[in-house]
Amino acid sequence: KKILLPIALLSLCFYGSGCATATRTHGKDFDGSKVSQIIKGKTSADDIVAMFGTPRARQPEADDGERWIYSYVTATAHAYAVPFGGTHSEVTGGHKKILNILLNKNHIVVNFTCEDGPLDPEKLDAHAY
C-alpha cells in the first residue's frame, strides 16, 4: 500500500500535466452564400471564378468537361499527456465546406453539389477532404 499511493499520485501528475487544443485549416475559405447564384446550364466558369476564386483542384471529366473543387476544412484536435510518458491526441470537432462543380466542354455548369456542416471525426481520412 505504501508504494501504490506515490505511484497513483505520480500518475495523476503525468496525466494532468499538459494538454493542448489546436485548430488546423485546409483549403481556402469561400463564400457559401453565393452557391445559390449558380444556375445549371447558364453559369459560366468565369462566373464561378468571380464568385469563389481559383478552385483548389481541377479534374478532367468525360466529353472534355472538367470538375472544379473548392474546399475549406477546419479541425480541432485535443492532445494530452498520458501516464508514464507519451501523448494522445484526437480530433474533437470541426467544420467542412466542399463545393463540387461539373463544367461541360463549353465551360458552363452542368451540375454542382455543396456540403456545409460539421466535420465528423469518425469519418476522417487523409483523402476525404
C-alpha positions in Angstrom: 0.0 0.0 0.0 2.9 2.4 0.8 4.2 2.2 -2.8 0.8 2.4 -4.5 0.0 5.9 -3.2 3.1 7.6 -4.7 2.6 5.8 -8.0 -1.0 6.9 -8.1 -0.1 10.5 -7.3 2.7 10.4 -9.9 0.3 9.1 -12.5 -2.1 11.9 -11.8 0.6 14.4 -12.2 1.6 13.0 -15.6 -1.9 12.7 -16.7 -3.0 16.1 -15.6 0.2 17.9 -16.7 0.0 19.3 -20.1 -2.8 19.4 -22.5 -3.3 21.4 -25.6 -6.0 22.2 -28.1 -5.2 23.2 -31.7 -7.2 24.1 -34.7 -5.9 23.4 -38.2 -7.3 24.5 -41.5 -7.1 23.1 -45.0 -8.0 24.8 -48.2 -9.2 28.3 -48.8 -12.5 29.6 -47.3 -15.2 30.7 -49.8 -18.5 32.5 -49.6 -21.0 29.7 -49.3 -23.9 32.1 -49.6 -23.1 32.6 -53.3 -23.8 28.9 -54.1 -27.5 29.8 -54.6 -26.4 32.1 -57.5 -25.1 29.1 -59.5 -27.6 28.2 -62.3 -27.2 24.8 -64.2 -26.9 25.4 -67.9 -26.2 29.1 -67.5 -23.4 29.9 -65.1 -20.0 30.0 -66.8 -16.5 29.1 -65.5 -15.7 32.8 -65.5 -18.8 33.5 -63.3 -17.6 30.8 -60.9 -14.1 32.3 -60.6 -15.6 35.7 -60.0 -17.7 34.2 -57.1 -15.3 31.8 -55.5 -11.8 32.5 -56.9 -9.5 29.8 -58.3 -10.6 26.3 -57.5 -8.4 24.1 -55.1 -8.4 21.3 -57.6 -9.4 20.7 -61.3 -10.1 17.2 -62.6 -10.7 16.2 -66.2 -14.1 14.7 -66.9 -15.7 12.8 -69.8 -16.5 14.7 -73.1 -13.8 17.3 -72.4 -15.6 18.6 -69.3 -13.9 19.5 -66.0 -14.7 19.1 -62.3 -13.7 22.0 -60.1 -13.4 21.6 -56.3 -13.5 24.2 -53.7 -12.9 23.1 -50.1 -12.3 24.5 -46.7 -12.0 22.3 -43.6 -11.2 23.3 -40.0 -10.4 20.6 -37.5 -9.9 20.9 -33.8 -7.7 18.4 -32.0 -7.1 17.9 -28.3 -3.8 16.4 -27.1 -2.8 15.4 -23.6 0.0 13.7 -21.7 -0.6 10.1 -20.7 0.8 8.4 -17.6 4.5 7.3 -17.8 5.3 9.4 -20.8 3.8 9.9 -24.3 0.8 11.8 -25.6 -2.6 11.0 -27.0 -4.5 13.2 -29.5 -7.8 13.1 -31.1 -9.9 15.2 -33.4 -12.8 16.6 -31.4 -14.7 18.6 -33.9 -14.6 21.0 -36.9 -16.4 22.2 -39.9 -16.3 21.5 -43.7 -17.4 23.3 -46.8 -16.9 21.4 -50.0 -18.2 22.7 -53.4 -18.0 20.4 -56.4 -18.8 21.9 -59.8 -19.1 20.0 -63.1 -18.5 22.0 -66.2 -19.1 20.9 -69.8 -16.6 21.5 -72.7 -18.1 25.0 -73.2 -17.2 25.8 -69.6 -20.8 26.0 -68.5 -22.0 24.5 -65.2 -23.8 21.2 -65.7 -24.2 20.1 -62.1 -22.9 21.0 -58.6 -23.1 19.9 -55.0 -22.2 21.7 -51.8 -21.6 20.3 -48.3 -21.5 22.8 -45.5 -21.7 21.4 -42.0 -19.9 19.9 -39.0 -16.9 17.7 -39.6 -17.4 14.1 -38.5 -14.2 12.9 -36.6 -15.3 9.3 -37.2 -15.1 9.7 -41.0 -11.7 11.4 -41.1 -9.5 10.1 -43.9 -6.4 11.7 -45.4 -8.1 11.9 -48.7 -11.7 12.7 -47.6 -11.3 16.5 -47.6 
